[in-house]
Amino acid sequence: MFVAADKDHSHYDCFVLAVLTHGGDGNVLFGVDGNGIALEELMAPIKQCRTLAGKPKICVIQVNHLRGFLSASTSFILFQLVMV
């Protein structure tokens, strides 16, 4: 996310992120290396990107077995539209 946040997005109208992963308790997403990251920590660099200010940031996150988000451990898709 830091790489994407450091880019110049002046010529683009929005930012779209798609993540397909596994999750754990407390909004934690896991990468292929097995390390977890909080959803808020994942999104922070994009929210702070100056060239995306005022533009829609669309995040589609598909998580398997995300305990804590839902009462059932099922797959779901979270749509988050962030205007900053």
C-alpha positions in Angstrom: 0.0 0.0 0.0 2.9 2.3 0.6 4.0 1.9 -3.0 0.5 2.8 -4.3 0.2 5.8 -1.8 3.6 7.2 -3.0 2.4 7.3 -6.7 1.1 10.5 -8.4 -2.6 9.9 -8.9 -3.3 13.4 -10.3 -4.5 12.1 -13.6 -6.9 9.5 -12.2 -10.4 9.8 -10.9 -10.5 7.2 -8.2 -8.5 4.4 -6.5 -9.8 0.8 -6.5 -8.3 -1.9 -4.2 -9.3 -5.6 -4.3 -8.0 -8.0 -1.6 -8.8 -11.7 -1.4 -7.4 -13.2 1.8 -8.0 -15.0 5.1 -8.7 -13.2 8.3 -8.7 -13.5 12.0 -10.1 -11.9 15.2 -10.3 -8.1 15.4 -10.3 -7.0 11.7 -7.0 -8.7 11.0 -6.2 -9.8 7.4 -3.4 -12.3 6.7 -1.0 -12.2 3.8 0.7 -15.1 2.0 3.6 -14.8 4.5 1.2 -15.6 7.4 1.6 -12.2 9.0 -1.5 -10.3 10.0 -2.3 -6.6 9.4 -5.3 -4.6 10.7 -7.7 -3.4 8.1 -7.2 0.2 9.4 -3.4 -0.1 9.1 -3.8 -1.4 5.5 -5.9 1.5 4.5 -4.0 4.3 6.3 -1.4 5.1 3.5 -4.2 5.5 0.9 -6.3 7.7 3.2 -3.2 9.9 3.6 -2.2 10.1 -0.1 -2.3 13.8 -1.1 -3.0 13.1 -4.8 -6.1 11.0 -3.9 -7.6 13.7 -1.6 -11.2 14.3 -2.5 -11.3 11.3 -4.8 -13.3 8.1 -4.1 -11.3 5.1 -2.8 -13.2 1.9 -3.4 -12.1 -1.2 -1.5 -13.4 -4.7 -2.2 -12.2 -7.1 0.5 -13.1 -10.8 0.4 -12.2 -12.6 3.6 -12.6 -16.2 4.5 -13.2 -17.2 8.1 -13.0 -13.7 9.6 -14.0 -14.3 13.2 -15.1 -11.1 15.0 -16.5 -9.4 11.9 -19.5 -11.7 11.6 -21.2 -14.2 13.9 -20.7 -17.0 11.3 -17.3 -17.9 9.8 -18.4 -17.5 6.2 -17.0 -15.7 3.2 -18.3 -12.2 2.6 -17.4 -9.1 0.6 -17.0 -5.7 2.3 -17.4 -2.6 0.2 -15.9 0.5 1.6 -16.1 3.8 -0.1 -13.8 6.3 1.6 -14.0 10.0 0.7 -11.1 12.0 2.1 
